[in-house]
Amino acid sequence: MKARYEDLKALKGSHSFRAFRRVSRQFEFNWHYHPEFEITWVEKGHGNRLVGDHFVQFKPDDLVIIGKNLPHTWASDQMVKGKLSATVIQFDEDILKSFLDLAEFESVKKLLWRARLGLFFPGKNIQPAIQLIKELPDKKGVEKISWLLKILDLLTRLKSVSLASAYFEPARGDLNKSRIIRVCQYIQENSTEKISITDTAAMIHLSKSAFCKFFKRTTGHTFSYYVNEIRIGQAAVLLAESDKTIADICYSCGFESLTYFNRVFLKKKGLSPREFRKKF
């Protein structure tokens, strides 16, 4: 899918880079890119994270660095109640130019190069970096720059996992862009209802077979895989945070068969819904 270009220069104003807290009731599907690097830490929220051709469910303490011009979005689950929050840092490579030529910054230089595909930081040892990220929006003057350098230095020492595949290339063309965004938004908003692949294809004036090829080519996943990812993400939240029966959760998330729900959940989570609930 072709992402929307986002111009951040006007938003940062006279500041060298942006560091802000994002608090809202929903993270809407917003497939976009920008020439700035971005560090995002999700404090509260569940949903789906798309980075390039990589698709996964996110949860609290999701920490990612996005490279230049790499399309991405975080889209929260419709069923999550309360406010969601994240801290976002967006910076241009130019502000680090004088540092990156120094031998002491070789590890930071490698980090930014690897970030071209997006990097996810798993594990419990990310807390020191998260604390600095959390404090950065309140910093002023020279301390603001030094805080960013501290964060980047800490990230170089953490285990990280690449997200987008090395051969990822965004689909081009305004028609593809408008079509796939419309489809993904429709799925996100109606995942708890019965979603017909034929009706969805007709919505963007394609036959069923042409739509299946189009969807797989532009997202890297089949239509049913994408729908099930969203539904299982919503089910996981309800299993952990509500006392609804597994059957109620199955049907409220859009599945028509409890047997099929159990099988898909086990495949994606490595646990049955009952085992998953006990774990949490």
C-alpha atoms as an extended CHARMM CRD file, in Angstrom:
* protein
*
       280  EXT
         1         1  MET       CA              0.0000000000        0.0000000000        0.0000000000  PROA      1               0.0000000000
         2         2  LYS       CA              1.3260000000        3.4600000000       -0.7500000000  PROA      2               0.0000000000
         3         3  ALA       CA              1.7300000000        5.5050000000        2.4010000000  PROA      3               0.0000000000
         4         4  ARG       CA              0.8120000000        9.1490000000        2.9110000000  PROA      4               0.0000000000
         5         5  TYR       CA              3.7080000000       11.5840000000        3.1920000000  PROA      5               0.0000000000
         6         6  GLU       CA              3.6750000000       13.4730000000        6.5010000000  PROA      6               0.0000000000
         7         7  ASP       CA              5.4540000000       16.8330000000        6.6760000000  PROA      7               0.0000000000
         8         8  LEU       CA              6.8360000000       17.2440000000       10.2030000000  PROA      8               0.0000000000
         9         9  LYS       CA              8.8890000000       20.3970000000        9.6300000000  PROA      9               0.0000000000
        10        10  ALA       CA              5.9890000000       22.7320000000       10.3400000000  PROA      10              0.0000000000
        11        11  LEU       CA              5.0430000000       20.7610000000       13.4500000000  PROA      11              0.0000000000
        12        12  LYS       CA              8.4590000000       21.0080000000       15.0750000000  PROA      12              0.0000000000
        13        13  GLY       CA              8.5660000000       24.7970000000       14.5930000000  PROA      13              0.0000000000
        14        14  SER       CA             11.8020000000       26.3510000000       15.8400000000  PROA      14              0.0000000000
        15        15  HSD       CA             12.8200000000       23.2200000000       17.7500000000  PROA      15              0.0000000000
        16        16  SER       CA             15.5370000000       20.9170000000       16.4210000000  PROA      16              0.0000000000
        17        17  PHE       CA             13.2940000000       17.8410000000       16.8510000000  PROA      17              0.0000000000
        18        18  ARG       CA              9.9400000000       16.7460000000       18.2730000000  PROA      18              0.0000000000
        19        19  ALA       CA              9.3140000000       14.8330000000       21.5080000000  PROA      19              0.0000000000
        20        20  PHE       CA              5.7010000000       14.6320000000       22.6640000000  PROA      20              0.0000000000
        21        21  ARG       CA              3.1350000000       12.5150000000       24.4680000000  PROA      21              0.0000000000
        22        22  ARG       CA              0.2320000000       11.1910000000       22.4690000000  PROA      22              0.0000000000
        23        23  VAL       CA             -2.9120000000       10.5990000000       24.5280000000  PROA      23              0.0000000000
        24        24  SER       CA             -6.2230000000        9.6690000000       22.8900000000  PROA      24              0.0000000000
        25        25  ARG       CA             -9.1030000000        7.2380000000       23.0450000000  PROA      25              0.0000000000
        26        26  GLN       CA             -7.9770000000        5.5320000000       19.8430000000  PROA      26              0.0000000000
        27        27  PHE       CA             -4.9130000000        5.1810000000       17.6460000000  PROA      27              0.0000000000
        28        28  GLU       CA             -6.4730000000        5.4040000000       14.1940000000  PROA      28              0.0000000000
        29        29  PHE       CA             -5.1360000000        3.5770000000       11.1520000000  PROA      29              0.0000000000
        30        30  ASN       CA             -2.8130000000        6.1490000000        9.5560000000  PROA      30              0.0000000000
        31        31  TRP       CA             -0.4180000000        4.5620000000        7.0460000000  PROA      31              0.0000000000
        32        32  HSD       CA              2.2560000000        7.2320000000        6.5530000000  PROA      32              0.0000000000
        33        33  TYR       CA              5.9660000000        7.9880000000        6.2890000000  PROA      33              0.0000000000
        34        34  HSD       CA              8.3600000000       10.9030000000        6.8020000000  PROA      34              0.0000000000
        35        35  PRO       CA             12.0920000000       11.5880000000        6.3250000000  PROA      35              0.0000000000
        36        36  GLU       CA             12.6230000000       11.8410000000       10.0860000000  PROA      36              0.0000000000
        37        37  PHE       CA             13.5760000000        8.9070000000       12.3270000000  PROA      37              0.0000000000
        38        38  GLU       CA             10.9170000000        8.0350000000       14.8910000000  PROA      38              0.0000000000
        39        39  ILE       CA             11.1340000000        6.3760000000       18.2980000000  PROA      39              0.0000000000
        40        40  THR       CA              7.7500000000        5.2980000000       19.6770000000  PROA      40              0.0000000000
        41        41  TRP       CA              7.0560000000        3.8250000000       23.0970000000  PROA      41              0.0000000000
        42        42  VAL       CA              3.4750000000        2.7110000000       23.8090000000  PROA      42              0.0000000000
        43        43  GLU       CA              2.6390000000        3.1450000000       27.4740000000  PROA      43              0.0000000000
        44        44  LYS       CA             -1.0240000000        2.0800000000       27.3130000000  PROA      44              0.0000000000
        45        45  GLY       CA             -2.8630000000        0.3760000000       24.4900000000  PROA      45              0.0000000000
        46        46  HSD       CA             -3.3390000000       -2.7860000000       22.4390000000  PROA      46              0.0000000000
        47        47  GLY       CA             -3.7880000000       -3.1870000000       18.7130000000  PROA      47              0.0000000000
        48        48  ASN       CA             -1.9190000000       -3.7660000000       15.4840000000  PROA      48              0.0000000000
        49        49  ARG       CA              1.4340000000       -2.3590000000       14.4350000000  PROA      49              0.0000000000
        50        50  LEU       CA              2.3930000000       -2.2270000000       10.7530000000  PROA      50              0.0000000000
        51        51  VAL       CA              5.9570000000       -1.3210000000        9.7710000000  PROA      51              0.0000000000
        52        52  GLY       CA              6.7770000000       -1.7900000000        6.0980000000  PROA      52              0.0000000000
        53        53  ASP       CA              5.5650000000       -5.3090000000        5.2890000000  PROA      53              0.0000000000
        54        54  HSD       CA              5.7240000000       -6.4130000000        8.9450000000  PROA      54              0.0000000000
        55        55  PHE       CA              2.4240000000       -6.8770000000       10.7840000000  PROA      55              0.0000000000
        56        56  VAL       CA              2.0920000000       -7.7540000000       14.4810000000  PROA      56              0.0000000000
        57        57  GLN       CA             -0.0260000000       -7.0320000000       17.5410000000  PROA      57              0.0000000000
        58        58  PHE       CA              1.3310000000       -4.4760000000       19.9940000000  PROA      58              0.0000000000
        59        59  LYS       CA              0.7880000000       -4.1080000000       23.7260000000  PROA      59              0.0000000000
        60        60  PRO       CA              2.0900000000       -1.8310000000       26.5150000000  PROA      60              0.0000000000
        61        61  ASP       CA              5.8640000000       -1.2240000000       26.4970000000  PROA      61              0.0000000000
        62        62  ASP       CA              6.0270000000       -1.6300000000       22.7350000000  PROA      62              0.0000000000
        63        63  LEU       CA              9.3130000000        0.1260000000       21.8660000000  PROA      63              0.0000000000
        64        64  VAL       CA             10.2780000000        0.6840000000       18.2240000000  PROA      64              0.0000000000
        65        65  ILE       CA             12.5840000000        2.8900000000       16.1690000000  PROA      65              0.0000000000
        66        66  ILE       CA             11.4870000000        3.6400000000       12.5980000000  PROA      66              0.0000000000
        67        67  GLY       CA             13.9690000000        4.6130000000        9.8600000000  PROA      67              0.0000000000
        68        68  LYS       CA             13.6830000000        7.3860000000        7.2960000000  PROA      68              0.0000000000
        69        69  ASN       CA             10.7160000000        7.1610000000        4.8970000000  PROA      69              0.0000000000
        70        70  LEU       CA              9.6110000000        3.7620000000        6.2340000000  PROA      70              0.0000000000
        71        71  PRO       CA              5.7770000000        3.4950000000        6.1720000000  PROA      71              0.0000000000
        72        72  HSD       CA              4.2000000000        2.6540000000        9.5270000000  PROA      72              0.0000000000
        73        73  THR       CA              1.1110000000        2.8990000000       11.7060000000  PROA      73              0.0000000000
        74        74  TRP       CA             -0.2080000000        1.8280000000       15.1070000000  PROA      74              0.0000000000
        75        75  ALA       CA             -3.9600000000        1.0440000000       15.0490000000  PROA      75              0.0000000000
        76        76  SER       CA             -5.6060000000        0.3310000000       18.3990000000  PROA      76              0.0000000000
        77        77  ASP       CA             -8.2510000000       -2.3280000000       19.0180000000  PROA      77              0.0000000000
        78        78  GLN       CA            -11.8000000000       -1.0170000000       18.9660000000  PROA      78              0.0000000000
        79        79  MET       CA            -12.6120000000       -2.7960000000       22.2380000000  PROA      79              0.0000000000
        80        80  VAL       CA             -9.8930000000       -1.2100000000       24.3510000000  PROA      80              0.0000000000
        81        81  LYS       CA            -11.5000000000        1.0850000000       26.9270000000  PROA      81              0.0000000000
        82        82  GLY       CA             -9.9950000000        4.1960000000       28.4610000000  PROA      82              0.0000000000
        83        83  LYS       CA             -7.3190000000        6.4910000000       27.1090000000  PROA      83              0.0000000000
        84        84  LEU       CA             -4.3010000000        5.2160000000       25.1970000000  PROA      84              0.0000000000
        85        85  SER       CA             -0.8950000000        6.8320000000       25.5360000000  PROA      85              0.0000000000
        86        86  ALA       CA              2.4740000000        6.8130000000       23.8150000000  PROA      86              0.0000000000
        87        87  THR       CA              5.6150000000        8.9390000000       23.7480000000  PROA      87              0.0000000000
        88        88  VAL       CA              6.9500000000        9.8030000000       20.2930000000  PROA      88              0.0000000000
        89        89  ILE       CA             10.3550000000       11.2380000000       19.3160000000  PROA      89              0.0000000000
        90        90  GLN       CA             10.9080000000       12.4120000000       15.7450000000  PROA      90              0.0000000000
        91        91  PHE       CA             14.3160000000       13.6930000000       14.6560000000  PROA      91              0.0000000000
        92        92  ASP       CA             16.1840000000       14.4130000000       11.4420000000  PROA      92              0.0000000000
        93        93  GLU       CA             19.5630000000       12.7820000000       10.8840000000  PROA      93              0.0000000000
        94        94  ASP       CA             21.0300000000       16.2460000000       10.2000000000  PROA      94              0.0000000000
        95        95  ILE       CA             20.9730000000       17.1780000000       13.8850000000  PROA      95              0.0000000000
        96        96  LEU       CA             23.3900000000       14.2840000000       14.5340000000  PROA      96              0.0000000000
        97        97  LYS       CA             25.6070000000       14.9370000000       11.5270000000  PROA      97              0.0000000000
        98        98  SER       CA             28.5290000000       16.3940000000       13.4760000000  PROA      98              0.0000000000
        99        99  PHE       CA             28.4140000000       13.4810000000       15.9290000000  PROA      99              0.0000000000
       100       100  LEU       CA             28.0710000000       10.5640000000       13.4960000000  PROA      100             0.0000000000
       101       101  ASP       CA             31.5310000000       11.1500000000       12.0060000000  PROA      101             0.0000000000
       102       102  LEU       CA             33.1040000000       10.5940000000       15.4260000000  PROA      102             0.0000000000
       103       103  ALA       CA             34.5000000000        7.1700000000       16.3450000000  PROA      103             0.0000000000
       104       104  GLU       CA             32.5520000000        7.2660000000       19.6320000000  PROA      104             0.0000000000
       105       105  PHE       CA             29.2670000000        7.3260000000       17.6900000000  PROA      105             0.0000000000
       106       106  GLU       CA             29.9750000000        4.3070000000       15.4870000000  PROA      106             0.0000000000
       107       107  SER       CA             27.3940000000        2.1990000000       17.3630000000  PROA      107             0.0000000000
       108       108  VAL       CA             24.7290000000        4.9290000000       16.9670000000  PROA      108             0.0000000000
       109       109  LYS       CA             25.5250000000        5.1230000000       13.2610000000  PROA      109             0.0000000000
       110       110  LYS       CA             24.9590000000        1.3590000000       12.9480000000  PROA      110             0.0000000000
       111       111  LEU       CA             21.7120000000        1.6270000000       14.9160000000  PROA      111             0.0000000000
       112       112  LEU       CA             20.3280000000        4.2500000000       12.5250000000  PROA      112             0.0000000000
       113       113  TRP       CA             21.3850000000        2.1780000000        9.5190000000  PROA      113             0.0000000000
       114       114  ARG       CA             19.5890000000       -0.9030000000       10.9080000000  PROA      114             0.0000000000
       115       115  ALA       CA             16.5270000000        1.2560000000       11.6700000000  PROA      115             0.0000000000
       116       116  ARG       CA             15.8880000000        1.5810000000        7.9090000000  PROA      116             0.0000000000
       117       117  LEU       CA             13.8190000000       -1.6180000000        8.2990000000  PROA      117             0.0000000000
       118       118  GLY       CA             12.4530000000       -0.6920000000       11.7270000000  PROA      118             0.0000000000
       119       119  LEU       CA             13.6920000000       -2.1950000000       15.0020000000  PROA      119             0.0000000000
       120       120  PHE       CA             11.6820000000       -3.6230000000       17.8880000000  PROA      120             0.0000000000
       121       121  PHE       CA             13.2720000000       -3.8430000000       21.3700000000  PROA      121             0.0000000000
       122       122  PRO       CA             11.9620000000       -6.8310000000       23.3670000000  PROA      122             0.0000000000
       123       123  GLY       CA             12.6670000000       -7.8810000000       26.9340000000  PROA      123             0.0000000000
       124       124  LYS       CA             12.6140000000       -6.4130000000       30.4210000000  PROA      124             0.0000000000
       125       125  ASN       CA             15.9710000000       -4.6100000000       30.1710000000  PROA      125             0.0000000000
       126       126  ILE       CA             14.4060000000       -1.7970000000       28.1130000000  PROA      126             0.0000000000
       127       127  GLN       CA             13.1630000000        0.0100000000       31.2460000000  PROA      127             0.0000000000
       128       128  PRO       CA             16.1590000000        2.4120000000       31.5920000000  PROA      128             0.0000000000
       129       129  ALA       CA             15.6230000000        3.5460000000       27.9830000000  PROA      129             0.0000000000
       130       130  ILE       CA             11.8730000000        3.8780000000       28.5470000000  PROA      130             0.0000000000
       131       131  GLN       CA             12.4780000000        6.0900000000       31.5850000000  PROA      131             0.0000000000
       132       132  LEU       CA             14.5940000000        8.4930000000       29.5170000000  PROA      132             0.0000000000
       133       133  ILE       CA             12.0550000000        8.4840000000       26.6790000000  PROA      133             0.0000000000
       134       134  LYS       CA              9.2870000000        9.2340000000       29.1710000000  PROA      134             0.0000000000
       135       135  GLU       CA             11.1970000000       12.2440000000       30.5390000000  PROA      135             0.0000000000
       136       136  LEU       CA             12.3590000000       13.7340000000       27.2200000000  PROA      136             0.0000000000
       137       137  PRO       CA              9.2180000000       15.7810000000       26.3680000000  PROA      137             0.0000000000
       138       138  ASP       CA              9.8120000000       17.8630000000       29.5120000000  PROA      138             0.0000000000
       139       139  LYS       CA             13.4560000000       18.6660000000       28.7300000000  PROA      139             0.0000000000
       140       140  LYS       CA             14.5510000000       22.0720000000       27.4250000000  PROA      140             0.0000000000
       141       141  GLY       CA             17.6100000000       23.5860000000       25.7480000000  PROA      141             0.0000000000
       142       142  VAL       CA             20.8900000000       21.6970000000       25.5720000000  PROA      142             0.0000000000
       143       143  GLU       CA             19.5930000000       19.0570000000       27.9970000000  PROA      143             0.0000000000
       144       144  LYS       CA             16.9810000000       18.0660000000       25.4090000000  PROA      144             0.0000000000
       145       145  ILE       CA             19.7160000000       17.2260000000       22.8770000000  PROA      145             0.0000000000
       146       146  SER       CA             21.8470000000       15.3940000000       25.4420000000  PROA      146             0.0000000000
       147       147  TRP       CA             18.7940000000       13.3580000000       26.5180000000  PROA      147             0.0000000000
       148       148  LEU       CA             18.2390000000       12.2040000000       22.9180000000  PROA      148             0.0000000000
       149       149  LEU       CA             21.8860000000       11.1490000000       22.6610000000  PROA      149             0.0000000000
       150       150  LYS       CA             21.5540000000        9.1900000000       25.9160000000  PROA      150             0.0000000000
       151       151  ILE       CA             18.4890000000        7.3960000000       24.5510000000  PROA      151             0.0000000000
       152       152  LEU       CA             20.2200000000        6.4690000000       21.3030000000  PROA      152             0.0000000000
       153       153  ASP       CA             23.2550000000        5.2470000000       23.2190000000  PROA      153             0.0000000000
       154       154  LEU       CA             21.0950000000        3.0280000000       25.4250000000  PROA      154             0.0000000000
       155       155  LEU       CA             19.2500000000        1.6200000000       22.4060000000  PROA      155             0.0000000000
       156       156  THR       CA             22.5620000000        0.5300000000       20.8470000000  PROA      156             0.0000000000
       157       157  ARG       CA             23.1310000000       -1.7330000000       23.8500000000  PROA      157             0.0000000000
       158       158  LEU       CA             19.7350000000       -3.4330000000       23.7480000000  PROA      158             0.0000000000
       159       159  LYS       CA             18.6980000000       -6.5400000000       21.8810000000  PROA      159             0.0000000000
       160       160  SER       CA             16.6710000000       -5.5590000000       18.8050000000  PROA      160             0.0000000000
       161       161  VAL       CA             14.7130000000       -7.3490000000       16.0940000000  PROA      161             0.0000000000
       162       162  SER       CA             14.3810000000       -6.0700000000       12.5130000000  PROA      162             0.0000000000
       163       163  LEU       CA             10.7970000000       -5.6140000000       11.3390000000  PROA      163             0.0000000000
       164       164  ALA       CA             10.3500000000       -4.9830000000        7.5960000000  PROA      164             0.0000000000
       165       165  SER       CA             11.9260000000       -7.4680000000        5.1850000000  PROA      165             0.0000000000
       166       166  ALA       CA             15.0470000000       -6.3870000000        3.3090000000  PROA      166             0.0000000000
       167       167  TYR       CA             13.2050000000       -6.4850000000       -0.0200000000  PROA      167             0.0000000000
       168       168  PHE       CA             10.2940000000       -4.3300000000        1.1510000000  PROA      168             0.0000000000
       169       169  GLU       CA              9.2330000000       -1.6420000000       -1.2980000000  PROA      169             0.0000000000
       170       170  PRO       CA              6.0380000000        0.3450000000       -0.7890000000  PROA      170             0.0000000000
       171       171  ALA       CA              3.4040000000       -0.0750000000       -3.4850000000  PROA      171             0.0000000000
       172       172  ARG       CA              3.1410000000        2.9630000000       -5.7010000000  PROA      172             0.0000000000
       173       173  GLY       CA              0.1900000000        4.8490000000       -7.1200000000  PROA      173             0.0000000000
       174       174  ASP       CA             -2.5820000000        6.9600000000       -5.6550000000  PROA      174             0.0000000000
       175       175  LEU       CA             -5.2480000000        4.4330000000       -6.6450000000  PROA      175             0.0000000000
       176       176  ASN       CA             -3.5530000000        1.6240000000       -4.6990000000  PROA      176             0.0000000000
       177       177  LYS       CA             -3.1050000000        3.9840000000       -1.7660000000  PROA      177             0.0000000000
       178       178  SER       CA             -6.7510000000        4.9940000000       -1.5220000000  PROA      178             0.0000000000
       179       179  ARG       CA             -7.9690000000        1.4390000000       -2.0990000000  PROA      179             0.0000000000
       180       180  ILE       CA             -5.8770000000       -0.3310000000        0.5280000000  PROA      180             0.0000000000
       181       181  ILE       CA             -6.3710000000        2.3620000000        3.1670000000  PROA      181             0.0000000000
       182       182  ARG       CA            -10.1330000000        2.1640000000        2.6260000000  PROA      182             0.0000000000
       183       183  VAL       CA            -10.0580000000       -1.6410000000        2.9650000000  PROA      183             0.0000000000
       184       184  CYS       CA             -7.8520000000       -1.6750000000        6.0910000000  PROA      184             0.0000000000
       185       185  GLN       CA             -9.9670000000        0.9730000000        7.7910000000  PROA      185             0.0000000000
       186       186  TYR       CA            -13.1130000000       -0.9860000000        6.9270000000  PROA      186             0.0000000000
       187       187  ILE       CA            -11.6650000000       -4.1800000000        8.4440000000  PROA      187             0.0000000000
       188       188  GLN       CA            -10.5000000000       -2.3330000000       11.5670000000  PROA      188             0.0000000000
       189       189  GLU       CA            -13.9210000000       -0.7730000000       12.1240000000  PROA      189             0.0000000000
       190       190  ASN       CA            -16.0080000000       -3.8750000000       11.3290000000  PROA      190             0.0000000000
       191       191  SER       CA            -13.8720000000       -6.7590000000       12.5530000000  PROA      191             0.0000000000
       192       192  THR       CA            -16.5000000000       -7.8010000000       15.1070000000  PROA      192             0.0000000000
       193       193  GLU       CA            -19.0770000000       -8.2810000000       12.3350000000  PROA      193             0.0000000000
       194       194  LYS       CA            -19.2330000000      -10.7750000000        9.4880000000  PROA      194             0.0000000000
       195       195  ILE       CA            -16.8670000000       -9.5260000000        6.7740000000  PROA      195             0.0000000000
       196       196  SER       CA            -17.4610000000      -10.8730000000        3.2810000000  PROA      196             0.0000000000
       197       197  ILE       CA            -14.4110000000      -10.9450000000        1.0140000000  PROA      197             0.0000000000
       198       198  THR       CA            -16.7150000000      -10.5880000000       -2.0020000000  PROA      198             0.0000000000
       199       199  ASP       CA            -18.4180000000       -7.5030000000       -0.5760000000  PROA      199             0.0000000000
       200       200  THR       CA            -15.0780000000       -5.9910000000        0.4380000000  PROA      200             0.0000000000
       201       201  ALA       CA            -13.7160000000       -6.5630000000       -3.0720000000  PROA      201             0.0000000000
       202       202  ALA       CA            -16.7960000000       -4.9550000000       -4.5870000000  PROA      202             0.0000000000
       203       203  MET       CA            -16.2750000000       -1.9390000000       -2.3400000000  PROA      203             0.0000000000
       204       204  ILE       CA            -13.1480000000       -1.0580000000       -4.3560000000  PROA      204             0.0000000000
       205       205  HSD       CA            -14.5730000000       -2.3730000000       -7.6630000000  PROA      205             0.0000000000
       206       206  LEU       CA            -12.4870000000       -5.5630000000       -7.9720000000  PROA      206             0.0000000000
       207       207  SER       CA            -13.4490000000       -9.1670000000       -8.5470000000  PROA      207             0.0000000000
       208       208  LYS       CA            -12.8190000000      -11.5990000000       -5.6950000000  PROA      208             0.0000000000
       209       209  SER       CA             -9.7720000000      -13.1750000000       -7.3690000000  PROA      209             0.0000000000
       210       210  ALA       CA             -8.2780000000       -9.7990000000       -8.3730000000  PROA      210             0.0000000000
       211       211  PHE       CA             -8.8670000000       -8.4770000000       -4.8590000000  PROA      211             0.0000000000
       212       212  CYS       CA             -7.0850000000      -11.4360000000       -3.2290000000  PROA      212             0.0000000000
       213       213  LYS       CA             -4.0160000000      -10.8720000000       -5.4100000000  PROA      213             0.0000000000
       214       214  PHE       CA             -4.1230000000       -7.1260000000       -4.8100000000  PROA      214             0.0000000000
       215       215  PHE       CA             -4.4190000000       -7.4900000000       -1.0250000000  PROA      215             0.0000000000
       216       216  LYS       CA             -1.5980000000      -10.0530000000       -0.7770000000  PROA      216             0.0000000000
       217       217  ARG       CA              0.6750000000       -7.9580000000       -3.0260000000  PROA      217             0.0000000000
       218       218  THR       CA              0.1510000000       -4.7020000000       -1.1320000000  PROA      218             0.0000000000
       219       219  THR       CA              0.1090000000       -5.9640000000        2.4840000000  PROA      219             0.0000000000
       220       220  GLY       CA              2.1690000000       -9.1540000000        2.2840000000  PROA      220             0.0000000000
       221       221  HSD       CA             -0.6840000000      -11.1560000000        3.8800000000  PROA      221             0.0000000000
       222       222  THR       CA             -3.8700000000      -12.8790000000        2.7850000000  PROA      222             0.0000000000
       223       223  PHE       CA             -7.1900000000      -11.2120000000        3.5480000000  PROA      223             0.0000000000
       224       224  SER       CA             -8.2300000000      -13.9020000000        6.0490000000  PROA      224             0.0000000000
       225       225  TYR       CA             -4.8500000000      -13.7310000000        7.8260000000  PROA      225             0.0000000000
       226       226  TYR       CA             -5.1860000000       -9.9620000000        8.2540000000  PROA      226             0.0000000000
       227       227  VAL       CA             -8.7750000000      -10.1830000000        9.5550000000  PROA      227             0.0000000000
       228       228  ASN       CA             -7.9010000000      -12.9740000000       11.9750000000  PROA      228             0.0000000000
       229       229  GLU       CA             -4.8840000000      -11.0580000000       13.3280000000  PROA      229             0.0000000000
       230       230  ILE       CA             -7.1360000000       -8.1590000000       14.2830000000  PROA      230             0.0000000000
       231       231  ARG       CA             -9.8280000000      -10.4070000000       15.7710000000  PROA      231             0.0000000000
       232       232  ILE       CA             -7.3640000000      -12.4950000000       17.7970000000  PROA      232             0.0000000000
       233       233  GLY       CA             -5.7900000000       -9.2990000000       19.1310000000  PROA      233             0.0000000000
       234       234  GLN       CA             -9.1840000000       -8.1190000000       20.3450000000  PROA      234             0.0000000000
       235       235  ALA       CA             -9.9330000000      -11.5420000000       21.8420000000  PROA      235             0.0000000000
       236       236  ALA       CA             -6.6230000000      -11.5590000000       23.7370000000  PROA      236             0.0000000000
       237       237  VAL       CA             -7.4820000000       -8.2230000000       25.3670000000  PROA      237             0.0000000000
       238       238  LEU       CA            -10.9160000000       -9.4960000000       26.4450000000  PROA      238             0.0000000000
       239       239  LEU       CA             -9.4820000000      -12.7540000000       27.7980000000  PROA      239             0.0000000000
       240       240  ALA       CA             -6.9920000000      -10.8280000000       29.9100000000  PROA      240             0.0000000000
       241       241  GLU       CA             -9.1930000000       -7.9380000000       31.0190000000  PROA      241             0.0000000000
       242       242  SER       CA            -12.7880000000       -9.2320000000       31.2220000000  PROA      242             0.0000000000
       243       243  ASP       CA            -14.7220000000      -12.0980000000       32.7850000000  PROA      243             0.0000000000
       244       244  LYS       CA            -16.7000000000      -12.9030000000       29.6260000000  PROA      244             0.0000000000
       245       245  THR       CA            -16.8800000000      -16.5780000000       28.7170000000  PROA      245             0.0000000000
       246       246  ILE       CA            -14.6040000000      -17.8220000000       25.9580000000  PROA      246             0.0000000000
       247       247  ALA       CA            -17.6410000000      -18.5360000000       23.7950000000  PROA      247             0.0000000000
       248       248  ASP       CA            -18.9510000000      -14.9830000000       24.2550000000  PROA      248             0.0000000000
       249       249  ILE       CA            -15.5460000000      -13.5650000000       23.3480000000  PROA      249             0.0000000000
       250       250  CYS       CA            -15.3290000000      -15.8050000000       20.3030000000  PROA      250             0.0000000000
       251       251  TYR       CA            -18.6080000000      -14.5840000000       18.8400000000  PROA      251             0.0000000000
       252       252  SER       CA            -18.2360000000      -10.9490000000       19.9380000000  PROA      252             0.0000000000
       253       253  CYS       CA            -14.9140000000      -10.7530000000       18.0500000000  PROA      253             0.0000000000
       254       254  GLY       CA            -16.4800000000      -11.8880000000       14.7910000000  PROA      254             0.0000000000
       255       255  PHE       CA            -15.7600000000      -15.6380000000       14.7790000000  PROA      255             0.0000000000
       256       256  GLU       CA            -18.6610000000      -17.8780000000       13.7700000000  PROA      256             0.0000000000
       257       257  SER       CA            -17.2610000000      -21.1360000000       15.1740000000  PROA      257             0.0000000000
       258       258  LEU       CA            -15.7920000000      -21.7770000000       18.6190000000  PROA      258             0.0000000000
       259       259  THR       CA            -13.7290000000      -24.6700000000       17.2380000000  PROA      259             0.0000000000
       260       260  TYR       CA            -12.2220000000      -22.4630000000       14.5350000000  PROA      260             0.0000000000
       261       261  PHE       CA            -11.5770000000      -19.6680000000       17.0630000000  PROA      261             0.0000000000
       262       262  ASN       CA             -9.7100000000      -22.0510000000       19.3850000000  PROA      262             0.0000000000
       263       263  ARG       CA             -7.6270000000      -23.3940000000       16.5090000000  PROA      263             0.0000000000
       264       264  VAL       CA             -6.6720000000      -19.9400000000       15.1690000000  PROA      264             0.0000000000
       265       265  PHE       CA             -5.9270000000      -18.5950000000       18.6580000000  PROA      265             0.0000000000
       266       266  LEU       CA             -3.6440000000      -21.5460000000       19.4610000000  PROA      266             0.0000000000
       267       267  LYS       CA             -1.7950000000      -21.1350000000       16.1680000000  PROA      267             0.0000000000
       268       268  LYS       CA             -1.1940000000      -17.3980000000       16.6460000000  PROA      268             0.0000000000
       269       269  LYS       CA             -0.5700000000      -17.2780000000       20.4130000000  PROA      269             0.0000000000
       270       270  GLY       CA              0.9220000000      -20.7000000000       21.0860000000  PROA      270             0.0000000000
       271       271  LEU       CA             -1.6830000000      -21.1620000000       23.8360000000  PROA      271             0.0000000000
       272       272  SER       CA             -5.3420000000      -22.0710000000       23.8810000000  PROA      272             0.0000000000
       273       273  PRO       CA             -7.7260000000      -19.2700000000       24.9360000000  PROA      273             0.0000000000
       274       274  ARG       CA             -8.1860000000      -20.9980000000       28.3110000000  PROA      274             0.0000000000
       275       275  GLU       CA             -4.4190000000      -21.3150000000       28.8760000000  PROA      275             0.0000000000
       276       276  PHE       CA             -3.9300000000      -17.7050000000       27.7920000000  PROA      276             0.0000000000
       277       277  ARG       CA             -6.4950000000      -16.4940000000       30.3230000000  PROA      277             0.0000000000
       278       278  LYS       CA             -4.8600000000      -18.4770000000       33.1410000000  PROA      278             0.0000000000
       279       279  LYS       CA             -1.4790000000      -16.9970000000       32.2550000000  PROA      279             0.0000000000
       280       280  PHE       CA             -2.8270000000      -13.4690000000       32.7290000000  PROA      280             0.0000000000
